């Protein structure tokens, strides 16, 4: 078989990452999270390689102004178990949105990434801020509308 028919497998060095800024003001949580996960993973890139980090950095602003549909605002509950007896904690969506709004988006996006070392590396490329200011202006991020 000749080399011209083989699929090229790109490395992280072959695909320079870009920085994107997304405004979450008024966006639906799940729909926004799927598009962010796709950018982090690099699936929008023609050089996508499933087993390598070919994704981009994503900065999310206005995390506190995200919305959910239906009755999820009243009924959605986040669960965490420490591993110890009696170590189960439950946090309601509204409480988490008031206290740490960036955790809501991080939780949704993390669930859409691979559950391995690659997913952990991709998750570090997500930067979420509750307001409109961010410290990544030096990277000259591209504002995109999702």
VENPE-V927232 format. One record per pair of residues at least 24 apart in sequence whose C-alpha atoms are under 10 Angstrom apart, sorted by sequence separation. I is the first residue (numbers start at 1). GAP is how many residues later the second one is. If there is no record, write none. Layout:
[[I & GAP] [I & GAP]]
//
This chain:
[[36 & 24] [73 & 24] [104 & 24] [105 & 24] [17 & 25] [68 & 25] [102 & 25] [103 & 25] [78 & 26] [102 & 26] [103 & 26] [15 & 27] [101 & 27] [102 & 27] [103 & 27] [32 & 28] [101 & 28] [102 & 28] [78 & 29] [100 & 29] [101 & 29] [102 & 29] [15 & 30] [67 & 30] [100 & 30] [101 & 30] [15 & 31] [66 & 31] [15 & 32] [64 & 32] [65 & 32] [14 & 33] [15 & 33] [64 & 33] [97 & 33] [29 & 34] [32 & 34] [63 & 34] [64 & 34] [25 & 35] [27 & 35] [64 & 35] [66 & 35] [11 & 36] [17 & 36] [19 & 36] [20 & 36] [21 & 36] [22 & 36] [23 & 36] [24 & 36] [25 & 36] [26 & 36] [27 & 36] [29 & 36] [30 & 36] [64 & 36] [65 & 36] [66 & 36] [10 & 37] [11 & 37] [12 & 37] [17 & 37] [18 & 37] [19 & 37] [20 & 37] [21 & 37] [22 & 37] [23 & 37] [24 & 37] [25 & 37] [26 & 37] [28 & 37] [29 & 37] [30 & 37] [31 & 37] [63 & 37] [64 & 37] [9 & 38] [10 & 38] [11 & 38] [15 & 38] [16 & 38] [17 & 38] [18 & 38] [19 & 38] [20 & 38] [21 & 38] [22 & 38] [23 & 38] [24 & 38] [25 & 38] [26 & 38] [27 & 38] [28 & 38] [29 & 38] [30 & 38] [63 & 38] [64 & 38] [66 & 38] [8 & 39] [9 & 39] [10 & 39] [15 & 39] [16 & 39] [17 & 39] [18 & 39] [19 & 39] [20 & 39] [21 & 39] [22 & 39] [23 & 39] [24 & 39] [25 & 39] [26 & 39] [27 & 39] [28 & 39] [29 & 39] [30 & 39] [62 & 39] [63 & 39] [64 & 39] [66 & 39] [8 & 40] [9 & 40] [10 & 40] [11 & 40] [12 & 40] [13 & 40] [14 & 40] [15 & 40] [16 & 40] [17 & 40] [18 & 40] [19 & 40] [20 & 40] [21 & 40] [22 & 40] [23 & 40] [24 & 40] [25 & 40] [26 & 40] [27 & 40] [28 & 40] [29 & 40] [62 & 40] [63 & 40] [64 & 40] [8 & 41] [9 & 41] [10 & 41] [11 & 41] [12 & 41] [13 & 41] [15 & 41] [22 & 41] [24 & 41] [25 & 41] [26 & 41] [27 & 41] [28 & 41] [61 & 41] [63 & 41] [64 & 41] [9 & 42] [10 & 42] [11 & 42] [12 & 42] [23 & 42] [24 & 42] [25 & 42] [26 & 42] [60 & 42] [63 & 42] [9 & 43] [10 & 43] [11 & 43] [12 & 43] [23 & 43] [24 & 43] [63 & 43] [10 & 44] [60 & 45] [60 & 46] [50 & 64] [66 & 64] [53 & 65] [57 & 65] [58 & 65] [63 & 65] [64 & 65] [65 & 65] [52 & 66] [53 & 66] [56 & 66] [57 & 66] [58 & 66] [59 & 66] [60 & 66] [61 & 66] [62 & 66] [63 & 66] [64 & 66] [65 & 66] [51 & 67] [55 & 67] [57 & 67] [58 & 67] [59 & 67] [60 & 67] [61 & 67] [62 & 67] [63 & 67] [64 & 67] [50 & 68] [53 & 68] [54 & 68] [57 & 68] [58 & 68] [59 & 68] [60 & 68] [61 & 68] [62 & 68] [63 & 68] [36 & 69] [40 & 69] [53 & 69] [56 & 69] [57 & 69] [58 & 69] [59 & 69] [60 & 69] [61 & 69] [62 & 69] [63 & 69] [52 & 70] [55 & 70] [56 & 70] [57 & 70] [58 & 70] [59 & 70] [60 & 70] [61 & 70] [62 & 70] [37 & 71] [38 & 71] [41 & 71] [60 & 71] [61 & 71] [62 & 71] [33 & 72] [36 & 72] [37 & 72] [41 & 72] [60 & 72] [61 & 72] [32 & 73] [33 & 73] [36 & 73] [37 & 73] [40 & 73] [41 & 73] [61 & 73] [33 & 74] [34 & 74] [35 & 74] [37 & 74] [38 & 74] [60 & 74] [29 & 75] [30 & 75] [33 & 75] [34 & 75] [37 & 75] [38 & 75] [59 & 75] [29 & 76] [32 & 76] [33 & 76] [36 & 76] [37 & 76] [59 & 76] [31 & 77] [32 & 77] [33 & 77] [34 & 77] [37 & 77] [41 & 77] [59 & 77] [30 & 78] [33 & 78] [34 & 78] [41 & 78] [29 & 79] [30 & 79] [33 & 79] [34 & 79] [40 & 79] [29 & 80] [42 & 80] [24 & 81] [40 & 81] [41 & 81] [30 & 82] [40 & 82] [41 & 82] [57 & 82] [59 & 82] [39 & 83] [40 & 83] [58 & 83] [59 & 83] [40 & 84] [41 & 84] [57 & 84] [58 & 84] [59 & 84] [37 & 85] [40 & 85] [58 & 85] [37 & 86] [40 & 86] [39 & 87] [37 & 89] [36 & 90] [24 & 104] [24 & 105] [19 & 106] [20 & 106] [21 & 106] [22 & 106] [23 & 106] [24 & 106] [25 & 106] [21 & 107] [25 & 107] [17 & 108] [23 & 108] [24 & 108] [23 & 109] [36 & 110] [35 & 111] [21 & 113] [33 & 113] [32 & 114] [21 & 115] [31 & 115] [19 & 117] [19 & 118] [20 & 119] [21 & 119] [22 & 119] [27 & 119] [19 & 120] [20 & 120] [21 & 120] [22 & 120] [23 & 120] [18 & 121] [19 & 121] [20 & 121] [21 & 121] [22 & 121] [23 & 121] [24 & 121] [18 & 122] [19 & 122] [20 & 122] [21 & 122] [22 & 122] [23 & 122] [24 & 122] [18 & 123] [19 & 123] [20 & 123] [21 & 123] [22 & 123] [23 & 123] [18 & 124] [19 & 124] [20 & 124] [21 & 124] [22 & 124] [20 & 125]]
//
